[in-house]
Amino acid sequence: MRRYPGWPEPPNTLVLVGVLFLITLVATKYGALPLDQSAWLFWREVSESEILAVGSRHILWGIRLPRILFAGVVGASLGIGGALTQALFRNPLAEPGLLGISSGAACAAALSIVFLGRIPGADTFASHWLPLPLIAFSGAILVCLFLNGISQRWMTGSMAGLLLTGIAVNALAGAVIGLCAYTATDIQLRTLTFWTLGSLANASWTLVAVSSGILLVTWIAARPLLQGLNALLLGENIARHVGVCLPSLRLRIVLMVAGLAGFAVAFCGVIGFIGLVAPHLVRMTAGADLRVVLPRAAIVGAILLICADTLARTIAAPAEVPVGIFTALLGSSFFLWLLARDKGRAV
């Protein structure tokens, strides 16, 4: 896919990093309890030129910065996951949420929350944060493998068929999550609401470190595969002709996408459409070369989720709106704009 005609030249990656940094500073200022001159407070604390008040320090370092950084890491993970999914399926509308990968992860987590809690001695294990990402990962990887097999066997190159399969997977996962909600206790039901609507309220420095490690490992593992993915975008025959081992490539990408989607869902619930919007915005200006798309999709995804989370925690302060509502509004509007812009042609 070439750049859209009439669009400006793409901004330099360093420019996007600067925009991300500025948005991060702005986001530290706003919340249920605004911090005046947050950038100045941050500098005073870092330079140790003046000790902050205990309340301001706790808000800045204990609550707001971990949440903003966590939003950035999760947004970057979703952006990379979306770009890899679209390259794997050679489908610009593919995205972990639309294809049911996120729903599969949420479904596995919901089954763990509700039914593992009914096994004697397993309730504590199921409620602990560490194994839950592994359970969500298993649900995401099962859906990924299923979609990969379906797309290769029955629907090669079929955009509509793949999306319909994703709709079916989402519907099935929604039914299972609904059953879990119907049989859940009050406490379990509140936890399930977190999974279905998405929230970054559980952010902590530990989660920032863990999710950053997952993102870094995925990025390092994906870099050597980008040349092969670029060849795959031109067609399977061309990819084979230039020496790409397609089964190995597909398996690695499936594991990466499942890992990113599974851990993102396990930590903050289902947050949709970031993986669709971020790669599209990058490709509209920078073309389809994944060596360019992947890092910029990560930055744009981080920017989008930080902005969405800032709205979620400020628009109804001191209450908090689930961030998944804002990303769904953003994604659905962008999706409709794409359809209107192309007037029924292939996106």
C-alpha positions as CSV (number, residue, x, y, z in Angstrom):
1,M,0.0,0.0,0.0
2,R,1.5,3.3,-1.0
3,R,0.9,6.6,0.7
4,Y,-2.6,8.1,0.2
5,P,-2.3,10.8,-2.5
6,G,-2.7,14.3,-1.2
7,W,-1.5,13.4,2.3
8,P,1.5,15.3,3.7
9,E,4.9,13.8,4.0
10,P,5.1,11.6,7.1
11,P,6.5,13.1,10.3
12,N,9.9,11.9,11.4
13,T,9.9,9.2,14.0
14,L,11.7,11.6,16.4
15,V,8.9,14.1,15.9
16,L,6.4,11.5,17.0
17,V,8.5,10.7,20.0
18,G,8.5,14.4,20.9
19,V,4.7,14.5,20.5
20,L,4.4,11.5,22.8
21,F,6.6,13.1,25.4
22,L,4.6,16.4,25.3
23,I,1.3,14.5,25.6
24,T,2.7,12.5,28.5
25,L,3.6,15.8,30.3
26,V,0.1,17.2,29.6
27,A,-1.6,14.0,30.9
28,T,0.2,14.2,34.2
29,K,-1.5,17.6,34.9
30,Y,-5.1,16.4,34.5
31,G,-7.0,13.9,36.6
32,A,-9.6,13.8,39.4
33,L,-7.2,16.1,41.3
34,P,-5.4,18.3,38.9
35,L,-1.7,19.1,39.5
36,D,-0.7,22.7,38.7
37,Q,2.4,23.0,36.5
38,S,3.0,19.2,36.4
39,A,6.0,19.5,34.2
40,W,7.6,21.9,36.7
41,L,6.7,19.6,39.6
42,F,8.3,16.7,37.7
43,W,11.5,18.7,37.1
44,R,11.7,19.8,40.7
45,E,11.4,16.2,41.9
46,V,13.9,14.8,39.4
47,S,16.5,17.5,40.0
48,E,15.9,17.2,43.8
49,S,16.0,21.0,44.0
50,E,13.0,21.0,46.2
51,I,11.0,18.4,48.0
52,L,7.4,18.0,46.8
53,A,4.5,17.9,49.2
54,V,3.7,14.4,50.2
55,G,0.3,14.5,48.5
56,S,1.6,15.8,45.2
57,R,4.5,13.3,45.2
58,H,2.1,10.4,45.8
59,I,-0.3,11.6,43.1
60,L,2.5,12.1,40.6
61,W,4.8,9.1,41.3
62,G,2.4,6.6,42.9
63,I,-0.7,7.0,40.8
64,R,-0.5,9.2,37.7
65,L,2.9,8.5,36.2
66,P,2.6,4.7,36.4
67,R,-0.8,4.9,34.8
68,I,0.3,7.1,32.0
69,L,3.4,5.0,31.3
70,F,1.3,1.8,31.5
71,A,-1.2,3.3,29.0
72,G,1.7,4.2,26.7
73,V,3.2,0.7,26.8
74,V,-0.2,-1.0,26.3
75,G,-1.0,1.3,23.5
76,A,2.3,0.6,21.8
77,S,1.7,-3.1,22.3
78,L,-1.7,-2.9,20.7
79,G,-0.3,-0.8,17.8
80,I,2.4,-3.4,17.1
81,G,0.0,-6.2,17.5
82,G,-2.4,-4.6,15.0
83,A,0.4,-4.0,12.4
84,L,1.6,-7.6,12.7
85,T,-1.9,-9.0,12.5
86,Q,-2.6,-7.0,9.3
87,A,0.6,-8.1,7.8
88,L,0.1,-11.8,8.7
89,F,-3.4,-11.9,7.2
90,R,-2.6,-9.4,4.4
91,N,-5.7,-7.6,5.5
92,P,-5.8,-3.9,6.4
93,L,-8.9,-4.4,8.5
94,A,-7.4,-7.2,10.6
95,E,-6.9,-6.3,14.3
96,P,-6.8,-8.4,17.4
97,G,-10.1,-7.0,18.6
98,L,-12.0,-7.3,15.3
99,L,-10.7,-10.8,14.7
100,G,-11.7,-12.1,18.2
101,I,-8.2,-12.5,19.6
102,S,-8.8,-10.0,22.4
103,S,-12.2,-11.6,23.1
104,G,-10.6,-15.0,23.2
105,A,-8.1,-13.7,25.8
106,A,-11.0,-12.1,27.8
107,C,-13.0,-15.3,27.6
108,A,-10.2,-17.4,29.0
109,A,-9.7,-14.9,31.8
110,A,-13.5,-14.8,32.6
111,L,-13.6,-18.6,32.8
112,S,-10.7,-18.5,35.1
113,I,-12.2,-15.8,37.4
114,V,-15.6,-17.5,37.7
115,F,-15.0,-21.2,37.5
116,L,-11.6,-21.7,39.0
117,G,-12.9,-19.8,42.0
118,R,-15.3,-22.8,42.6
119,I,-12.5,-25.3,42.8
120,P,-11.4,-25.7,46.4
121,G,-8.0,-24.1,46.9
122,A,-7.9,-22.5,43.4
123,D,-9.6,-19.2,44.3
124,T,-6.5,-17.6,45.5
125,F,-4.5,-18.9,42.5
126,A,-7.1,-17.6,40.1
127,S,-7.3,-14.1,41.7
128,H,-3.5,-13.6,41.7
129,W,-2.3,-11.3,38.9
130,L,0.6,-13.4,37.8
131,P,-1.1,-16.5,36.3
132,L,-3.9,-14.6,34.8
133,P,-1.8,-13.2,31.9
134,L,-0.8,-16.8,31.1
135,I,-4.5,-17.9,31.0
136,A,-5.4,-14.9,28.8
137,F,-2.4,-15.7,26.6
138,S,-3.7,-19.3,26.1
139,G,-7.1,-18.0,25.0
140,A,-5.5,-15.5,22.6
141,I,-3.2,-18.1,21.0
142,L,-6.0,-20.6,20.5
143,V,-8.0,-18.0,18.6
144,C,-4.9,-16.9,16.6
145,L,-4.1,-20.4,15.5
146,F,-7.8,-21.0,14.6
147,L,-7.9,-17.9,12.5
148,N,-4.6,-18.6,10.8
149,G,-5.7,-22.1,9.9
150,I,-9.1,-20.9,8.6
151,S,-7.5,-18.1,6.5
152,Q,-5.0,-20.6,4.9
153,R,-7.4,-23.4,4.2
154,W,-10.7,-21.8,3.2
155,M,-10.4,-18.0,2.8
156,T,-7.1,-17.1,1.3
157,G,-7.2,-13.4,0.4
158,S,-10.9,-13.1,1.5
159,M,-11.3,-10.0,3.6
160,A,-15.1,-10.5,4.1
161,G,-14.7,-14.1,5.1
162,L,-12.0,-13.4,7.7
163,L,-14.0,-10.6,9.2
164,L,-17.1,-12.8,9.4
165,T,-15.0,-15.4,11.2
166,G,-13.9,-12.8,13.6
167,I,-17.5,-11.7,14.2
168,A,-18.4,-15.3,14.9
169,V,-15.5,-15.7,17.3
170,N,-16.4,-12.5,19.1
171,A,-20.1,-13.6,19.4
172,L,-19.0,-17.0,20.8
173,A,-16.7,-15.4,23.3
174,G,-19.4,-12.8,24.2
175,A,-21.8,-15.7,24.9
176,V,-19.3,-17.4,27.1
177,I,-18.5,-14.2,29.0
178,G,-22.3,-13.6,29.3
179,L,-22.7,-17.0,30.9
180,C,-19.9,-16.3,33.3
181,A,-21.5,-13.0,34.2
182,Y,-24.8,-14.8,34.8
183,T,-23.4,-17.3,37.1
184,A,-20.8,-15.0,38.8
185,T,-21.0,-13.7,42.4
186,D,-21.2,-10.0,43.0
187,I,-17.5,-9.7,43.5
188,Q,-16.8,-11.8,40.4
189,L,-19.2,-9.7,38.4
190,R,-17.4,-6.5,39.3
191,T,-14.2,-8.1,38.2
192,L,-15.8,-9.2,34.9
193,T,-16.9,-5.7,34.2
194,F,-13.3,-4.7,34.3
195,W,-12.5,-7.2,31.6
196,T,-15.3,-6.4,29.2
197,L,-15.0,-2.6,29.3
198,G,-11.3,-2.1,29.9
199,S,-9.6,-0.1,32.5
200,L,-6.0,1.1,33.4
201,A,-6.9,1.7,37.1
202,N,-4.8,-1.2,38.2
203,A,-1.6,0.3,36.9
204,S,1.5,0.1,39.0
205,W,5.3,0.3,38.5
206,T,5.4,-3.5,38.6
207,L,2.9,-3.7,35.7
208,V,4.8,-1.0,33.8
209,A,8.0,-3.1,34.2
210,V,6.4,-6.4,33.2
211,S,4.5,-5.0,30.2
212,S,7.6,-3.1,29.1
213,G,9.6,-6.3,29.2
214,I,7.0,-8.1,27.1
215,L,6.9,-5.3,24.6
216,L,10.7,-5.2,24.4
217,V,11.1,-8.9,23.9
218,T,8.4,-8.9,21.1
219,W,10.1,-5.9,19.4
220,I,13.5,-7.6,19.4
221,A,11.9,-10.9,18.1
222,A,9.9,-9.1,15.4
223,R,12.8,-7.1,13.9
224,P,14.4,-10.0,12.0
225,L,11.0,-11.0,10.6
226,L,10.0,-7.7,9.0
227,Q,11.8,-8.4,5.7
228,G,9.9,-11.6,5.3
229,L,6.6,-10.0,6.3
230,N,7.2,-7.3,3.6
231,A,7.7,-10.1,1.1
232,L,4.5,-11.8,2.3
233,L,2.5,-8.6,1.7
234,L,3.4,-9.0,-2.0
235,G,1.9,-12.5,-2.0
236,E,2.8,-16.0,-0.8
237,N,4.4,-17.1,-4.1
238,I,6.8,-14.1,-4.0
239,A,7.6,-14.7,-0.4
240,R,8.5,-18.4,-1.1
241,H,10.5,-17.3,-4.1
242,V,12.8,-15.0,-2.0
243,G,13.3,-17.8,0.5
244,V,10.8,-17.0,3.3
245,C,9.8,-20.0,5.3
246,L,6.1,-19.2,5.6
247,P,5.1,-21.8,8.3
248,S,7.8,-20.7,10.6
249,L,7.1,-17.0,10.0
250,R,3.4,-17.5,10.6
251,L,4.0,-19.4,13.8
252,R,6.3,-16.7,15.2
253,I,3.9,-13.9,14.3
254,V,1.0,-15.8,15.8
255,L,2.9,-16.2,19.1
256,M,3.8,-12.5,19.2
257,V,0.3,-11.3,18.5
258,A,-1.2,-13.7,21.0
259,G,1.3,-12.6,23.6
260,L,0.7,-8.9,23.1
261,A,-3.1,-9.3,23.0
262,G,-3.2,-11.8,25.8
263,F,-1.1,-9.9,28.3
264,A,-2.8,-6.6,27.4
265,V,-6.2,-8.1,28.1
266,A,-5.0,-9.7,31.3
267,F,-3.6,-6.5,32.6
268,C,-6.3,-4.0,31.5
269,G,-9.2,-5.8,29.9
270,V,-10.5,-5.5,26.4
271,I,-9.4,-2.2,24.7
272,G,-10.4,-2.4,21.1
273,F,-9.6,-0.5,17.9
274,I,-6.2,0.9,18.8
275,G,-4.6,-1.9,16.8
276,L,-6.8,-0.9,13.8
277,V,-6.4,2.8,13.9
278,A,-2.7,3.2,14.7
279,P,-1.2,1.2,11.8
280,H,-3.8,2.8,9.4
281,L,-2.8,6.3,10.4
282,V,0.9,5.4,9.8
283,R,0.4,3.7,6.5
284,M,-1.7,6.6,5.2
285,T,1.4,8.8,5.3
286,A,4.4,6.5,5.4
287,G,3.4,3.6,3.1
288,A,3.4,-0.1,3.9
289,D,7.1,-0.9,4.7
290,L,6.9,-2.6,8.1
291,R,10.4,-1.4,9.1
292,V,8.8,2.1,9.2
293,V,5.2,1.1,10.1
294,L,6.0,-1.0,13.2
295,P,7.9,1.6,15.3
296,R,5.5,4.5,14.3
297,A,2.4,2.3,14.9
298,A,3.8,1.7,18.4
299,I,4.2,5.5,19.1
300,V,0.8,6.4,17.6
301,G,-0.8,3.6,19.6
302,A,0.8,5.0,22.8
303,I,-0.4,8.5,22.0
304,L,-4.0,7.4,21.3
305,L,-4.3,5.3,24.4
306,I,-2.8,8.0,26.7
307,C,-5.3,10.5,25.2
308,A,-8.2,8.1,25.6
309,D,-7.2,7.3,29.2
310,T,-6.8,10.9,30.1
311,L,-10.4,11.6,28.9
312,A,-11.6,8.5,30.7
313,R,-10.3,9.7,34.1
314,T,-11.1,13.4,33.7
315,I,-14.4,13.7,31.8
316,A,-16.6,12.5,34.7
317,A,-14.1,13.2,37.6
318,P,-14.0,12.0,40.3
319,A,-15.8,9.0,38.7
320,E,-14.0,7.2,35.9
321,V,-15.4,6.1,32.5
322,P,-14.0,2.8,31.2
323,V,-11.3,3.5,28.6
324,G,-12.7,0.9,26.3
325,I,-15.7,3.1,25.7
326,F,-13.6,5.9,24.3
327,T,-11.4,3.6,22.1
328,A,-14.6,2.0,20.7
329,L,-16.0,5.4,19.9
330,L,-12.7,6.4,18.2
331,G,-12.3,3.1,16.3
332,S,-15.9,2.9,15.1
333,S,-15.8,6.5,13.9
334,F,-12.5,5.8,12.1
335,F,-13.9,2.6,10.6
336,L,-16.9,4.4,9.2
337,W,-14.7,7.2,7.9
338,L,-12.6,4.6,6.0
339,L,-15.7,3.1,4.4
340,A,-17.1,6.6,3.4
341,R,-13.7,7.7,2.1
342,D,-13.3,4.7,-0.2
343,K,-17.0,4.5,-1.1
344,G,-17.3,0.8,-1.0
345,R,-13.9,0.0,-2.6
346,A,-11.4,-2.2,-0.9
347,V,-9.9,-0.2,2.0
